[in-house]
Amino acid sequence: MGWGTRRADADEESLDRAERAAVARGLGQRSHAQWMGSRLTGLGCVSLMPALFCGIVGAGLLGGSYGVGVKGFAVCLLVLVVALPVAGFRIESRLTHRDRRLYVYERGIVVTEGPARTHVLTWPEVRLTEKTESTTHGQHSHGSTVHWLYLKRPDGTPLTRISTSNPAGLAVARAVAEARGGT
């Protein structure tokens, strides 16, 4: 297992579930597969900031002329420099099972979430909401504009979002438009 939240066995298990579900619903050939991540992606990286803070304060206290109690506290802070990132990356690797993956097929999509949840929708069942987000990068500069597609179940339950600049997102937008009689 490597760094981050992607694991090969989780990818294979998710793909197997998606393929079985697609065959059961007759969705046809798969055209795109997209790993959507989880809400907690980056937990290991975020843990580096408190570790850095503990390292700076701990080294400062250890280098000063303080008593035994303060030196003991400094050593505890320096232990946290290693413990926080190790715990953060370990927890993050265990949360791989929460990752979402989107599989686009000829006649619909499959969204896998966690080790057991699989959402299978044909194109007419997919509820799609389009939103545009613009950002600026300083004064008098043009920022980037991202067109998001929010995919939902027929009952309104959100599944995931994907950018139309992503090939899988573009395929979803086209297929839903065609299913609804648009171009």
Secondary structure as UniProt FT lines:
FT   HELIX           8..25
FT   STRAND          30..37
FT   TURN            39..42
FT   HELIX           43..46
FT   HELIX           48..63
FT   HELIX           68..94
FT   HELIX           95..98
FT   STRAND          100..105
FT   TURN            106..107
FT   STRAND          108..113
FT   TURN            114..116
FT   STRAND          117..122
FT   HELIX           123..125
FT   STRAND          127..134
FT   TURN            139..140
FT   STRAND          145..152
FT   TURN            154..155
FT   STRAND          158..163
FT   TURN            164..165
FT   HELIX           167..179
FT   TURN            180..181
//
